[in-house]
Amino acid sequence: MSQRRGMNTEKVFYELSAYFGYPESKTLLEILKRVVSREEAFILLNLPGTLEEISNKTGIPVQRLRTILEKLFERGIVLTVSVNGKTVYALCNEIDSIVVGIGAKRARGKLDKVDLEILDLAKTLTEEYLRYAPEEDEAYVRVIPIERTLPTAFEVLPYEVLSKIIREAKVIAVAECVCRTKARRCNNPTETCILLDRAARIALKRNIAREVSVDEALKILEMCEELGLVHCTNNASYGLEFICNCCPCCCIFLRGLIQYGRRDSVVKSRYQAVVDTTLCTGCGVCESVCVFGAMKVEEGVARSDAEKCFGCGLCVSKCPNGAIRLVLVKGEEHIPVRKAQSIFFPTLPDYDTISKQFK
């Protein structure tokens, strides 16, 4: 039986916060105390494993354990992976997996006091991460241009075309935006996070998203483009799991870049906006819609700052005179040839790797 059973409550939650990667964060500690009971925290500390393995370690009967783990799955704290035909339960150490579930409750008008406390704490935790967490080697996401603004003179990669990404997905769902659920800094719509395939299946099983057709997903993207939101997806070339529609006031990625200068927040698309000064009237529309501060009207003409431009295509889509276009400035190697690693629903590897990761 696990030696952790004899720990006092504070020690149990402290050790659990270490599993999430923030052992010194009092904010995370407060979140976990509101999300799980002491018994649930004790069970989480004994993951990963099959029901039988966890039962042997904890002394909790299999039937009772199954009920508890299923509820933890619904709350986004546990994920499952099939290993050699057996279901293995593992900790999902992403607080945003919990937040997206609270977002779904909010959309149904069912938030309670504890939910609001968790959202406020999660907002604070995000600020702590942006301010103090060391930068990762690579960014999680990349900007993906508005499809109709892509240049026709160059070969566009399949994973740069939003409609192709969506049409090739076997399952599509839409969930509440995690960032706007936490931050609540603007009035932009929240049901805008498009999930694909594995991420969509998990969210649907948890009842925190609704399945949508290709046409509805494309309409959501069009709506977000009209609102001036920036499309982002996994910084990978295949197995893409989400398309975010981001605002600079709430999005952890855009805020990480714009407000905190974090290079691991988001990477550029392969394109850059260029202004045709013979067509530009200096109306300033492009400057007002550019969230990256790359467009500026000087002496009656708009100019694009190549260093600041992320190639999202918003300025191109909004220019009333057709004076701006996207041009290809980076090669195929800019987008890593790899399978996407999900942010909110981490990809679970083989059992041995899980065991080493969560020991």
C-alpha positions as CSV (number, residue, x, y, z in Angstrom):
1,M,0.0,0.0,0.0
2,S,1.2,3.5,-0.8
3,Q,3.1,5.3,2.0
4,R,1.4,8.5,0.9
5,R,-1.8,7.5,2.7
6,G,-0.2,8.5,6.0
7,M,0.7,12.0,4.8
8,N,-1.1,15.0,6.3
9,T,-3.4,16.9,4.0
10,E,-1.0,19.8,3.4
11,K,1.8,17.5,2.4
12,V,-0.5,15.5,0.0
13,F,-1.5,18.7,-1.9
14,Y,2.1,20.1,-1.9
15,E,3.3,16.8,-3.5
16,L,0.5,16.9,-6.0
17,S,1.4,20.5,-7.0
18,A,4.9,19.3,-7.7
19,Y,3.4,16.8,-10.2
20,F,1.9,19.8,-12.0
21,G,5.4,21.4,-12.2
22,Y,4.8,24.2,-9.7
23,P,5.8,23.0,-6.2
24,E,6.4,26.5,-4.9
25,S,3.2,28.0,-6.2
26,K,0.7,28.9,-3.5
27,T,-1.8,29.8,-6.2
28,L,-1.7,26.3,-7.7
29,L,-2.0,24.8,-4.2
30,E,-5.2,26.8,-3.7
31,I,-6.6,25.6,-7.0
32,L,-5.9,22.0,-6.3
33,K,-7.6,22.2,-2.9
34,R,-10.8,23.5,-4.6
35,V,-10.7,20.9,-7.4
36,V,-10.0,17.6,-5.6
37,S,-10.6,16.1,-2.2
38,R,-7.8,14.7,-0.1
39,E,-8.7,11.2,-1.1
40,E,-8.7,12.1,-4.8
41,A,-5.3,13.9,-4.4
42,F,-4.0,10.7,-2.7
43,I,-5.2,8.6,-5.7
44,L,-3.7,11.0,-8.2
45,L,-0.3,10.7,-6.5
46,N,-0.5,6.9,-7.2
47,L,-0.9,7.3,-11.0
48,P,-0.3,6.0,-13.6
49,G,-1.6,2.5,-13.6
50,T,-4.5,0.2,-14.4
51,L,-7.4,0.1,-11.9
52,E,-6.0,-3.1,-10.4
53,E,-2.5,-1.5,-10.0
54,I,-3.8,1.7,-8.4
55,S,-6.1,-0.4,-6.1
56,N,-3.1,-2.4,-4.9
57,K,-1.2,0.8,-4.2
58,T,-4.0,2.7,-2.5
59,G,-6.0,-0.1,-0.9
60,I,-9.2,1.4,-2.4
61,P,-11.6,-1.2,-3.9
62,V,-11.6,-1.4,-7.7
63,Q,-15.3,-0.5,-8.1
64,R,-15.0,2.6,-5.9
65,L,-11.8,3.6,-7.6
66,R,-13.4,3.3,-11.1
67,T,-16.2,5.7,-10.0
68,I,-13.7,8.3,-8.6
69,L,-11.4,8.1,-11.6
70,E,-14.3,8.6,-14.1
71,K,-15.3,11.7,-12.2
72,L,-11.7,13.0,-12.3
73,F,-11.7,12.3,-16.0
74,E,-14.9,14.4,-16.5
75,R,-13.2,17.2,-14.6
76,G,-10.1,17.1,-16.8
77,I,-7.7,15.9,-14.1
78,V,-7.2,12.3,-15.4
79,L,-6.7,11.0,-18.9
80,T,-6.7,7.4,-20.1
81,V,-4.5,5.6,-22.6
82,S,-4.7,2.0,-23.9
83,V,-1.6,0.0,-23.3
84,N,-1.5,-3.6,-24.5
85,G,-5.3,-3.7,-24.4
86,K,-5.5,-2.4,-20.9
87,T,-6.8,1.1,-19.8
88,V,-4.1,3.0,-18.0
89,Y,-5.1,6.1,-16.0
90,A,-2.6,9.0,-15.9
91,L,-2.6,12.5,-14.4
92,C,-3.4,15.3,-16.9
93,N,-1.1,18.0,-15.3
94,E,-2.6,20.9,-17.2
95,I,-4.8,23.3,-15.2
96,D,-6.3,24.6,-18.4
97,S,-7.9,21.2,-18.9
98,I,-9.9,21.9,-15.8
99,V,-10.6,25.5,-16.8
100,V,-12.2,24.5,-20.2
101,G,-14.6,22.4,-18.2
102,I,-15.6,25.4,-16.1
103,G,-16.0,27.3,-19.3
104,A,-18.6,24.8,-20.4
105,K,-20.4,25.1,-17.1
106,R,-20.4,28.9,-17.5
107,A,-21.9,28.6,-21.0
108,R,-24.7,26.5,-19.5
109,G,-25.2,29.1,-16.7
110,K,-24.2,26.7,-14.0
111,L,-21.1,28.4,-12.4
112,D,-20.9,28.4,-8.6
113,K,-18.8,30.3,-6.1
114,V,-16.0,27.7,-6.2
115,D,-15.9,27.8,-10.0
116,L,-15.4,31.5,-9.9
117,E,-12.7,31.2,-7.3
118,I,-10.9,28.7,-9.5
119,L,-11.1,30.9,-12.5
120,D,-9.6,33.9,-10.6
121,L,-6.8,31.7,-9.2
122,A,-6.2,30.2,-12.7
123,K,-5.9,33.8,-14.1
124,T,-3.3,34.6,-11.4
125,L,-1.4,31.3,-12.1
126,T,-1.2,32.3,-15.8
127,E,0.3,35.7,-14.8
128,E,2.8,33.9,-12.6
129,Y,3.7,31.6,-15.5
130,L,4.2,34.4,-18.0
131,R,6.3,36.4,-15.6
132,Y,8.5,33.8,-14.0
133,A,8.5,30.5,-15.8
134,P,11.7,29.8,-17.8
135,E,11.2,29.9,-21.6
136,E,10.8,26.6,-23.4
137,D,13.0,25.7,-26.3
138,E,10.2,26.1,-28.9
139,A,6.9,27.8,-29.1
140,Y,3.7,25.7,-28.6
141,V,1.7,27.4,-31.4
142,R,2.2,29.3,-34.6
143,V,0.1,31.8,-36.4
144,I,-1.9,30.5,-39.4
145,P,-3.0,33.1,-42.0
146,I,-6.6,33.9,-43.0
147,E,-7.0,31.5,-45.9
148,R,-8.3,34.0,-48.5
149,T,-5.2,36.3,-47.9
150,L,-2.7,33.6,-48.8
151,P,-0.7,34.4,-52.0
152,T,-1.5,32.3,-55.0
153,A,1.9,32.7,-56.6
154,F,3.5,30.2,-54.2
155,E,2.8,26.6,-53.2
156,V,0.9,26.7,-49.9
157,L,1.5,23.9,-47.6
158,P,-1.5,21.7,-46.6
159,Y,-1.1,22.6,-42.9
160,E,-1.3,26.3,-43.7
161,V,-4.8,26.0,-45.2
162,L,-7.5,26.2,-42.6
163,S,-10.3,24.7,-44.7
164,K,-8.1,21.7,-45.6
165,I,-7.1,21.1,-42.0
166,I,-10.7,21.1,-41.0
167,R,-12.0,19.0,-43.9
168,E,-9.4,16.3,-43.3
169,A,-10.3,16.0,-39.6
170,K,-12.4,12.9,-38.7
171,V,-14.0,14.6,-35.7
172,I,-14.5,18.4,-35.2
173,A,-15.8,20.0,-32.0
174,V,-16.0,23.5,-30.6
175,A,-15.3,24.4,-27.0
176,E,-15.1,27.5,-24.8
177,C,-11.9,29.5,-25.2
178,V,-9.8,28.7,-22.1
179,C,-8.0,32.1,-22.2
180,R,-11.2,34.2,-22.4
181,T,-12.8,32.0,-19.8
182,K,-10.0,32.8,-17.3
183,A,-9.1,36.4,-18.2
184,R,-12.6,37.8,-19.0
185,R,-11.0,41.0,-20.3
186,C,-13.1,41.5,-23.5
187,N,-16.5,40.8,-25.0
188,N,-15.4,38.6,-27.8
189,P,-17.3,35.3,-28.0
190,T,-15.9,32.3,-26.1
191,E,-17.3,29.3,-28.0
192,T,-14.5,29.6,-30.5
193,C,-11.9,27.0,-29.7
194,I,-12.0,24.4,-32.5
195,L,-10.8,20.9,-31.6
196,L,-9.8,18.2,-34.0
197,D,-9.7,14.4,-33.8
198,R,-8.2,13.2,-30.5
199,A,-8.7,16.5,-28.7
200,A,-12.2,16.7,-30.0
201,R,-13.0,13.1,-28.9
202,I,-11.7,13.7,-25.4
203,A,-13.7,17.0,-25.0
204,L,-16.9,15.4,-26.4
205,K,-16.5,12.5,-24.0
206,R,-16.1,15.0,-21.1
207,N,-19.2,16.8,-22.4
208,I,-17.3,20.1,-22.5
209,A,-17.6,20.7,-26.3
210,R,-20.2,20.1,-29.0
211,E,-19.6,18.4,-32.3
212,V,-19.8,20.6,-35.4
213,S,-19.8,20.1,-39.1
214,V,-17.1,21.3,-41.5
215,D,-19.4,24.1,-42.6
216,E,-20.1,25.3,-39.0
217,A,-16.4,25.2,-38.2
218,L,-15.6,27.3,-41.2
219,K,-18.4,29.8,-40.3
220,I,-16.8,30.1,-36.8
221,L,-13.5,31.0,-38.4
222,E,-15.1,33.6,-40.6
223,M,-16.9,35.2,-37.6
224,C,-13.6,35.3,-35.8
225,E,-11.8,36.9,-38.8
226,E,-14.5,39.6,-38.9
227,L,-13.9,40.3,-35.2
228,G,-10.2,40.7,-35.8
229,L,-9.1,37.5,-33.9
230,V,-5.9,35.8,-34.8
231,H,-5.8,32.1,-35.9
232,C,-3.3,29.9,-34.2
233,T,-2.6,26.2,-34.3
234,N,-0.1,23.6,-33.2
235,N,3.5,24.4,-34.2
236,A,3.7,21.2,-36.1
237,S,3.1,19.8,-39.6
238,Y,0.6,17.0,-38.8
239,G,-1.7,15.6,-36.2
240,L,-3.0,19.2,-35.5
241,E,-5.5,19.1,-32.6
242,F,-6.8,22.7,-32.3
243,I,-7.4,26.0,-34.0
244,C,-7.5,28.9,-31.5
245,N,-9.0,32.3,-32.4
246,C,-7.0,34.6,-30.2
247,C,-7.4,38.1,-28.8
248,P,-4.3,40.1,-27.5
249,C,-6.0,41.0,-24.2
250,C,-6.8,37.4,-23.0
251,C,-4.7,34.9,-25.0
252,I,-1.8,33.4,-23.1
253,F,0.2,33.1,-26.3
254,L,-0.4,36.6,-27.7
255,R,0.0,38.2,-24.3
256,G,3.1,36.2,-23.6
257,L,4.6,37.6,-26.8
258,I,3.3,41.2,-26.8
259,Q,3.3,42.0,-23.1
260,Y,6.1,39.8,-21.8
261,G,8.4,39.3,-24.8
262,R,8.3,35.5,-24.4
263,R,9.8,33.9,-27.5
264,D,8.3,30.6,-26.6
265,S,4.7,31.9,-26.9
266,V,3.9,31.9,-30.6
267,V,5.9,31.8,-33.8
268,K,5.2,33.6,-37.1
269,S,3.5,32.1,-40.1
270,R,5.7,31.8,-43.2
271,Y,4.3,35.0,-44.6
272,Q,4.7,38.7,-44.2
273,A,2.5,41.7,-45.0
274,V,3.7,44.1,-47.7
275,V,2.1,47.4,-48.6
276,D,1.7,48.7,-52.1
277,T,2.2,52.4,-51.4
278,T,0.6,53.4,-54.8
279,L,-2.7,51.9,-53.7
280,C,-2.5,52.9,-50.0
281,T,-4.6,56.0,-48.9
282,G,-3.4,56.0,-45.3
283,C,-6.8,55.3,-43.9
284,G,-5.3,53.6,-40.8
285,V,-7.5,50.5,-40.9
286,C,-4.5,48.2,-41.0
287,E,-2.9,49.9,-38.0
288,S,-6.1,49.6,-36.0
289,V,-6.5,45.8,-36.6
290,C,-2.9,44.7,-36.2
291,V,-2.5,43.1,-32.8
292,F,1.3,42.8,-33.2
293,G,1.9,46.6,-33.7
294,A,3.5,45.9,-37.1
295,M,1.4,48.4,-39.2
296,K,1.9,52.1,-38.8
297,V,0.7,55.0,-41.0
298,E,3.5,57.5,-41.5
299,E,3.3,60.5,-43.8
300,G,0.0,59.4,-45.2
301,V,1.1,55.8,-46.1
302,A,1.0,52.6,-44.2
303,R,4.2,50.7,-43.6
304,S,4.8,47.2,-42.3
305,D,7.5,46.4,-39.8
306,A,9.0,43.1,-41.0
307,E,10.3,42.2,-37.5
308,K,6.9,42.7,-35.8
309,C,4.7,41.2,-38.6
310,F,3.5,37.6,-37.8
311,G,1.7,37.1,-41.2
312,C,-1.8,36.6,-39.8
313,G,-3.5,38.3,-42.8
314,L,-5.8,40.5,-40.7
315,C,-4.5,43.7,-42.3
316,V,-4.9,42.2,-45.8
317,S,-8.5,41.1,-45.2
318,K,-9.5,44.5,-43.8
319,C,-7.7,46.9,-46.2
320,P,-10.5,48.7,-48.2
321,N,-8.2,49.4,-51.1
322,G,-6.4,46.1,-51.6
323,A,-3.1,47.8,-50.9
324,I,-1.7,45.0,-48.7
325,R,-0.7,41.5,-49.6
326,L,1.0,38.5,-47.9
327,V,4.3,37.4,-49.4
328,L,6.2,34.2,-48.6
329,V,9.4,34.9,-46.6
330,K,10.2,31.6,-45.0
331,G,10.8,28.1,-46.3
332,E,9.1,24.9,-45.5
333,E,11.6,24.2,-42.7
334,H,10.1,27.0,-40.7
335,I,7.3,24.6,-39.6
336,P,8.7,21.6,-37.7
337,V,8.0,18.2,-39.4
338,R,6.5,16.5,-36.4
339,K,3.2,15.4,-34.8
340,A,1.4,18.0,-32.8
341,Q,1.8,18.0,-29.1
342,S,-1.5,19.0,-27.6
343,I,-1.5,21.7,-24.9
344,F,-4.8,21.1,-23.0
345,F,-4.9,17.3,-23.7
346,P,-1.3,16.1,-23.6
347,T,-0.4,13.2,-25.8
348,L,0.2,10.2,-23.6
349,P,3.0,7.9,-24.7
350,D,3.7,4.3,-23.9
351,Y,3.2,2.9,-20.4
352,D,6.9,2.8,-19.5
353,T,7.3,6.5,-20.5
354,I,4.3,7.4,-18.5
355,S,5.6,5.5,-15.5
356,K,9.0,7.3,-15.6
357,Q,7.3,10.7,-16.2
358,F,5.0,10.5,-13.1
359,K,7.1,8.5,-10.7
